[in-house]
Amino acid sequence: MALYSAAAAVLEGLERGGGGIKSLVYNSRFPHVRQLYALVSETLRYSPVLEKLLAGAALLQAEKKLSPQLAKVLVYDLLFGKGLKCGGRWKALARRHRARLEAELARMKVQQKVSRNEDLLAPAQAASPGASQVPRYVRVNTLKTCVDDVVDFFKRQGYSYLGKAGSVEELRALSGKKFVSDLHLPELLVFPAQTDFHDNFLYTSGHIILQDKASCLPAFLLDPAAGSHVIDACAAPGNKTSHLAAIMKNKGQIFAFDVDTKRLATMNTMLMRAGVTGFQLAQQDFLTVDPGDPKYSKVTYILLDPSCSGSGKVSGSGTPPGEAAPSAERLQALAGFQRKALSHALSFPALQRLVYSTCSLHRQENEDVVQAVLQEQGSAFRLVDPFPSWPCRGLAVFPGAESCLRASPADTLTQGFFVAVLERCEEGAADHRSLPAAAEENLQQAEGREPGAGPKKRRRKKQRVKE
C-alpha cells in the first residue's frame, strides 16, 4: 500500500503546485524511486481517461473515504498497469468496483471507436502541443560555485558545450549530451529534454538546482539588492527562495512563509543543501502576517507566487498534472484568494517592488487579478515592463497588460507561466531597473550593441567544483 499512498501524495503535490514530478518523487523518501516515478508518470498520462472512468463509474460517490488521487492510482494499476500489488481493504475496494469500471472503459472505447487502451490517449496528448519538447533547465547555484566551473565539470563528464544559445530554436534542437547557456538568464544551462541529474554530484551537493526557466523568472525579475529584506510569501518547495538568496549573495534577510509543515521541512533541507543563510521559515498563512510588525519594517521586496490551478505545468510525459480543466467555481475561489494575497502584499509599508507570478494559463488568475488590485490601489503602484524582448506578453485585457509576461511550451520552451512586476509610485522611491543588469547586458550583446559604459564588477571567485 505504501507505493500507492506515495504516488497519491505526489499527484496531490503536483495539483497543489508543490513542485515538478521528479522533485516530488525524489523528496517523497519512498525507497524505490524508479518504481514510484513510473507509476506517477503513467497515471498522469492516463489522467483524462481515469477522470472519465471515475465519473462514469461514480466511484468517488460510492467510496467517500477514497481520495481522488488514490482512486486514480488504484484504477490505473487495476485496468492499465500490472495489476494491483497492494493488500488490505483498498485492494478489496478496487476489485469490488472492477466490473463497473471495466464496463465503463468498454463503453468509452465503443464511443471513441478504438480497440486499444492507448488509443484513448490521443486527444489528451494533442491537448498539450510542444510539452514534450521542454528541455532540462539547470540553474547554477552561485552561492556554491560559478557557471564556468559547472560547464567545465559537465565537459569532464562527456557533455559537449555549445556556448550561449542565440535563439529558442537552438534550445529546441539540443540532443544527446549537448548543452548551452540560456539566451536570457546568464546562470541557466540548458540540456535536452529528459536529461536526468538527480543522481549527479552537482545536484546532490547543491551546486545546481533543477528548475524550469519560467520558474526562474520571478526571483530574477524581482532582482533584490544584496542586504535587502525580502518576503517570499508562498515559499515551498523553495527553489525561488534559494534563487533570491543567490541574487542577494546571502546578504540580507528572507522571510519565507508556507502553511504546509511537510513542505516547509523539505524546503529547509533543500535550502541548507544549497548553502542559503539569512532566512526565516514560518508555518503561517501569508494573509495572517501583520504588515505593521516591526520585524517587517524594512521589507522592500516581495515575491508572491500563490496557490493556483497549475494549468501551465506539464509533466515529463507531456500531460498537465492538473488533468481536467478547473471548474468555474474553483477558478473563482482561487482568483479571490490571489487578489487578497496581492492586496495584502502591497500593504507592507516599506515595499518598493513586487513580483506576482502563477503557473496558470487562466486570465482569471493572472491579468484579471493584477487589474483588480491595481484599481484598488489607485496610483500607489504601477506595472513595469521587466523584460521588453520577452516574446510572450500579457493578454491585452486592460491598458498596460502587455507589460506582464507569459510563458508556454510552444512559444518559450518552458512550463506555462505568468509574471507581473509592480513598483511603488511614490516620490523618492528607490530607483529600480526594469530589467536586471545581467539580462540587460545579455540583450545588448544579442542585439550586437556594446554593453553600457561603467566599470564592470569583478566576479568573486566561487568554490570550485571537484569530482
C-alpha positions in Angstrom: 0.0 0.0 0.0 3.0 2.3 0.6 3.6 2.7 -3.2 0.0 3.8 -3.9 0.0 6.2 -0.9 3.3 7.7 -2.1 2.0 8.1 -5.6 -1.2 9.7 -4.5 0.8 12.2 -2.4 2.9 13.1 -5.4 -0.2 13.7 -7.5 -1.6 15.8 -4.8 1.6 17.8 -4.6 1.5 18.4 -8.4 -2.1 19.6 -8.3 -1.2 22.0 -5.4 1.8 23.4 -7.4 4.3 22.0 -4.9 7.0 21.2 -7.5 7.7 19.1 -10.5 7.1 15.4 -10.8 10.8 14.5 -10.3 11.4 16.7 -7.3 8.3 15.5 -5.6 9.2 11.8 -6.2 12.7 12.2 -5.1 11.6 14.1 -2.0 9.0 11.5 -1.1 11.5 9.3 0.7 9.9 6.3 -0.9 12.7 3.7 -1.2 12.1 2.6 -4.8 12.0 6.0 -6.7 12.1 4.5 -10.2 9.0 2.4 -9.4 7.2 5.4 -7.9 8.2 7.7 -10.8 6.9 5.2 -13.4 3.6 4.7 -11.6 3.1 8.5 -11.2 4.1 9.2 -14.8 1.7 6.6 -16.3 -1.1 7.7 -14.0 -0.6 11.2 -15.2 -0.5 10.0 -18.8 -3.9 8.3 -18.4 -5.3 11.0 -16.2 -8.0 12.3 -18.6 -9.2 8.7 -19.2 -9.2 8.0 -15.5 -11.2 11.1 -14.7 -13.9 9.9 -17.1 -13.8 6.4 -15.7 -14.2 7.6 -12.1 -17.1 9.9 -13.1 -18.8 7.3 -15.2 -18.5 4.5 -12.5 -19.4 7.0 -9.7 -16.5 5.5 -7.7 -15.8 8.6 -5.5 -19.5 8.9 -4.7 -19.7 5.3 -3.6 -16.5 5.4 -1.6 -16.5 8.6 0.4 -13.2 7.9 2.1 -11.2 7.4 -1.1 -9.3 10.5 -2.3 -9.4 11.3 -6.0 -5.6 10.9 -6.2 -5.5 7.5 -4.6 -8.5 6.4 -6.7 -6.7 7.3 -9.9 -3.6 5.4 -8.9 -5.6 2.3 -7.9 -7.7 2.3 -11.1 -4.7 2.9 -13.3 -2.9 -0.2 -11.9 -6.1 -2.2 -11.9 -7.1 -1.6 -15.6 -3.9 -0.3 -17.4 -0.9 -1.3 -15.3 0.4 -4.6 -14.0 -2.4 -5.4 -11.6 -2.9 -4.3 -8.0 0.1 -5.1 -5.8 -1.3 -3.9 -2.5 -3.2 -5.9 0.0 -5.9 -4.9 2.5 -9.1 -3.0 2.2 -8.0 -0.8 -0.8 -7.3 -3.8 -3.0 -10.7 -5.3 -2.0 -12.4 -1.9 -2.6 -10.9 -1.6 -6.1 -11.8 -5.2 -7.0 -15.4 -4.7 -5.7 -15.9 -2.0 -8.4 -13.9 -3.7 -11.1 -16.8 -4.9 -13.2 -18.4 -1.4 -13.2 -15.0 0.2 -14.1 -14.3 -2.3 -16.9 -17.8 -1.8 -18.3 -17.2 2.0 -18.3 -13.9 1.5 -20.1 -15.5 -0.7 -22.8 -18.2 2.0 -23.3 -15.5 4.7 -23.7 -13.8 2.6 -26.4 -17.0 2.0 -28.3 -17.9 5.7 -28.1 -14.5 6.7 -29.4 -14.3 3.9 -31.9 -11.0 2.5 -30.7 -9.9 -1.0 -29.7 -6.8 -0.4 -27.6 -6.3 1.4 -24.3 -3.5 3.6 -25.8 -5.8 4.9 -28.5 -7.8 6.7 -25.8 -4.8 8.9 -25.1 -4.6 10.6 -28.4 -6.9 13.6 -27.5 -5.1 14.2 -24.2 -1.7 14.2 -25.9 -2.8 16.5 -28.6 -4.1 18.9 -26.0 -0.5 19.9 -24.9 1.5 20.6 -28.1 5.2 21.2 -27.5 5.1 20.0 -23.9 7.4 17.0 -24.6 10.0 19.4 -26.1 10.6 21.4 -22.9 14.3 21.0 -22.3 16.0 20.3 -19.0 17.0 23.6 -17.3 19.8 23.7 -14.7 20.3 26.8 -12.6 23.8 27.2 -11.4 23.8 27.9 -7.6 26.2 30.8 -7.4 26.3 30.5 -3.6 28.5 27.5 -4.1 30.1 27.7 -7.5 30.1 29.6 -10.8 28.9 28.9 -14.3 32.4 28.4 -15.7 33.2 25.7 -13.2 29.9 23.9 -13.7 30.4 24.0 -17.5 33.9 22.5 -17.0 32.6 19.8 -14.7 30.0 18.7 -17.3 32.6 18.7 -20.1 34.7 16.4 -18.0 31.7 14.1 -17.7 31.5 13.8 -21.5 29.0 16.6 -22.3 29.6 19.0 -25.3 29.2 22.7 -24.5 28.0 24.7 -27.5 28.3 28.1 -25.9 25.5 30.6 -25.4 22.2 30.0 -27.3 21.2 32.6 -29.8 17.5 31.6 -30.2 14.8 29.4 -28.8 15.2 27.2 -31.9 18.7 26.3 -30.7 17.3 25.1 -27.5 14.7 23.0 -29.4 17.5 21.4 -31.5 19.5 20.1 -28.5 20.1 16.4 -28.5 22.4 13.7 -26.9 24.9 15.1 -24.5 25.0 18.6 -25.8 24.2 21.7 -23.7 24.2 25.5 -24.0 23.9 28.6 -21.8 20.4 30.1 -21.9 19.9 33.1 -24.1 18.1 35.2 -21.4 19.2 34.0 -17.9 23.0 34.0 -17.5 23.1 31.4 -14.7 20.9 28.9 -16.5 22.3 25.9 -18.5 20.0 24.1 -21.0 20.2 20.3 -21.7 18.0 18.1 -23.9 14.6 17.1 -22.5 14.5 14.1 -20.2 18.2 14.5 -19.1 18.3 13.3 -15.5 20.6 14.8 -13.0 19.0 13.6 -9.7 21.9 11.3 -9.1 24.6 13.7 -10.3 27.1 15.0 -7.7 26.3 18.6 -8.6 22.7 18.2 -7.7 23.1 16.1 -4.6 25.7 18.6 -3.3 23.5 21.7 -4.0 25.8 23.2 -6.7 23.0 23.1 -9.2 19.2 23.5 -8.9 16.8 21.7 -11.3 14.3 24.5 -12.0 12.3 25.3 -15.1 13.3 28.6 -16.9 9.9 30.1 -16.3 10.1 29.4 -12.6 13.4 31.3 -12.5 11.8 34.5 -13.9 10.1 35.7 -10.6 13.3 35.9 -8.5 15.4 37.1 -11.5 13.0 40.0 -12.2 12.4 40.9 -8.6 16.2 41.4 -8.5 16.6 42.3 -4.8 19.8 44.1 -3.9 22.3 42.5 -1.6 21.4 43.3 2.0 17.7 43.7 1.4 14.8 42.4 3.5 12.6 40.2 1.3 9.4 38.2 1.8 8.7 35.0 -0.2 5.0 34.8 0.6 4.1 31.3 -0.5 7.6 29.8 -0.5 7.7 26.0 -0.5 9.2 24.0 -2.1 12.0 26.7 -2.0 13.6 26.9 -5.4 12.6 30.6 -5.8 13.8 31.2 -2.2 17.3 29.8 -2.9 17.4 31.8 -6.2 16.6 35.0 -4.2 19.4 34.2 -1.8 21.9 33.7 -4.6 20.9 37.0 -6.2 21.4 38.7 -2.8 24.7 36.8 -2.3 23.4 35.6 1.1 23.4 39.2 2.4 20.2 40.4 3.9 17.1 38.7 5.3 14.5 36.4 3.6 11.2 35.8 5.4 9.6 32.7 3.9 6.0 31.5 4.6 4.0 28.4 3.9 1.1 26.7 5.6 2.3 23.1 5.0 4.5 21.6 7.6 5.9 18.8 5.4 6.7 21.2 2.6 8.5 23.5 4.9 10.6 20.7 6.3 11.6 19.6 2.8 12.3 23.3 1.9 14.5 23.7 5.0 16.6 20.7 3.9 16.9 22.0 0.4 17.9 25.5 1.5 20.6 24.1 3.8 21.9 21.9 1.0 22.0 25.0 -1.3 24.1 26.9 1.3 21.4 29.5 1.9 21.8 31.6 5.1 19.8 34.5 6.5 16.4 33.1 6.1 13.5 32.6 8.5 10.8 29.9 7.7 7.4 30.2 9.2 4.5 27.8 9.1 1.9 30.6 8.6 -0.7 31.7 6.1 0.7 34.8 4.5 -2.7 36.5 4.8 -2.3 36.4 8.6 1.1 38.1 8.6 0.9 41.6 10.1 2.4 44.2 7.8 2.7 46.5 10.8 5.0 44.1 12.7 8.4 45.9 13.3 10.1 42.7 12.1 8.9 43.5 8.5 9.5 47.3 8.6 12.5 47.0 6.2 10.9 44.7 3.7 11.3 46.4 0.3 10.8 43.4 -1.9 8.1 40.7 -2.0 7.8 37.6 -4.2 4.2 36.4 -4.4 3.7 33.0 -6.1 0.3 31.9 -4.6 -1.6 28.7 -5.0 -3.1 28.4 -8.4 -4.8 25.9 -10.8 -1.4 24.7 -12.0 -2.8 24.7 -15.6 0.5 25.7 -17.1 2.5 22.8 -15.7 3.4 19.9 -17.8 5.0 16.6 -16.6 7.8 14.7 -18.2 5.2 12.7 -20.2 3.8 16.0 -21.6 0.4 15.9 -19.8 -0.8 18.6 -17.5 -0.7 17.4 -13.9 -3.9 19.2 -13.2 -5.5 16.9 -15.8 -9.1 18.1 -16.1 -9.7 21.8 -16.6 -10.7 23.5 -13.3 -14.3 24.4 -12.8 -15.5 28.0 -13.0 -16.2 27.8 -9.2 -12.6 26.7 -8.4 -11.1 29.4 -10.6 -13.3 32.0 -8.9 -12.2 30.8 -5.5 -8.5 30.7 -6.5 -8.7 34.2 -8.0 -10.4 35.5 -4.9 -7.6 34.2 -2.7 -5.0 35.5 -5.2 -6.5 39.0 -5.1 -6.5 39.0 -1.3 -2.9 37.9 -1.2 -1.7 40.5 -3.7 -3.6 43.3 -1.9 -2.1 42.2 1.4 1.4 42.1 0.0 1.1 45.7 -1.3 0.1 46.8 2.2 3.6 46.4 3.6 4.7 49.9 4.3 8.3 49.9 3.0 7.6 47.8 -0.1 9.1 49.1 -3.3 9.0 46.2 -5.8 6.8 43.1 -6.0 6.6 40.2 -8.4 3.3 38.4 -8.8 3.5 35.0 -10.6 1.5 31.9 -11.2 1.9 28.6 -13.1 -1.5 29.1 -14.6 -2.7 29.9 -18.1 -6.1 31.3 -17.0 -6.7 35.0 -17.4 -8.9 34.9 -14.2 -5.8 34.1 -12.1 -3.4 36.4 -14.0 -4.3 39.6 -15.8 -7.7 39.9 -14.0 -6.1 39.6 -10.6 -3.5 42.3 -11.4 -6.1 44.6 -12.9 -8.5 44.3 -10.0 -5.8 45.0 -7.4 -4.2 47.9 -9.3 -7.7 49.5 -9.5 -8.0 49.1 -5.7 -4.6 50.7 -5.1 -5.2 53.8 -7.3 -1.9 55.4 -8.2 0.1 53.8 -5.4 1.7 51.1 -7.6 2.3 50.7 -11.3 3.1 47.8 -13.6 6.6 47.9 -15.1 7.8 46.2 -18.2 10.6 43.9 -16.8 11.7 42.2 -20.0 10.9 44.2 -23.2 12.3 41.5 -25.5 10.4 38.6 -24.0 8.3 37.1 -26.8 5.1 36.3 -24.8 3.2 39.2 -23.4 0.1 39.5 -21.1 -3.3 39.4 -22.7 -4.4 42.9 -23.7 -7.4 43.0 -21.4 -6.6 46.4 -19.8 -4.1 49.2 -20.7 -0.6 48.2 -19.7 -1.3 44.5 -19.5 1.3 43.9 -22.3 3.9 44.7 -19.6 3.1 41.3 -18.0 4.9 38.2 -19.2 3.6 34.9 -20.2 5.4 31.7 -21.0 4.4 28.4 -22.7 5.9 25.2 -24.0 5.1 26.2 -27.6 6.5 29.8 -27.5 9.2 29.9 -24.9 10.0 26.1 -24.5 9.1 26.4 -20.8 6.3 25.5 -18.5 3.2 27.7 -18.7 3.7 30.8 -16.5 2.6 34.3 -15.8 4.7 37.1 -14.2 3.8 40.7 -13.4 6.2 43.2 -11.8 4.8 46.1 -9.7 6.6 49.1 -8.3 5.6 51.8 -5.8 5.0 55.1 -7.5 5.6 57.4 -4.5 8.1 60.2 -4.9 11.6 59.5 -3.7 11.2 55.7 -4.1 14.4 53.7 -4.8 15.3 53.8 -8.5 14.8 50.2 -9.7 15.8 49.0 -13.1 13.0 47.5 -15.1 15.4 44.8 -16.2 18.1 43.1 -14.1 21.6 44.2 -15.2 22.6 40.7 -16.2 19.6 40.4 -18.6 20.2 43.9 -19.9 23.8 43.1 -20.8 22.7 39.8 -22.4 20.2 41.6 -24.6 22.7 44.2 -25.6 25.1 41.6 -26.7 22.4 39.6 -28.6 21.5 42.8 -30.5 25.1 43.5 -31.4 25.4 46.5 -29.1 28.2 47.2 -26.6 27.2 46.8 -23.0 26.6 50.1 -21.2 29.5 52.1 -20.0 30.8 52.0 -16.5 33.3 49.8 -14.6 32.4 46.1 -14.7 32.2 44.5 -11.3 34.8 41.9 -10.7 33.3 38.5 -10.1 34.0 37.0 -6.7 35.7 33.6 -7.1 33.4 30.8 -6.1 34.1 27.5 -4.5 35.4 25.2 -7.3 33.6 22.0 -8.1 35.6 18.8 -7.6 34.7 15.5 -8.9 
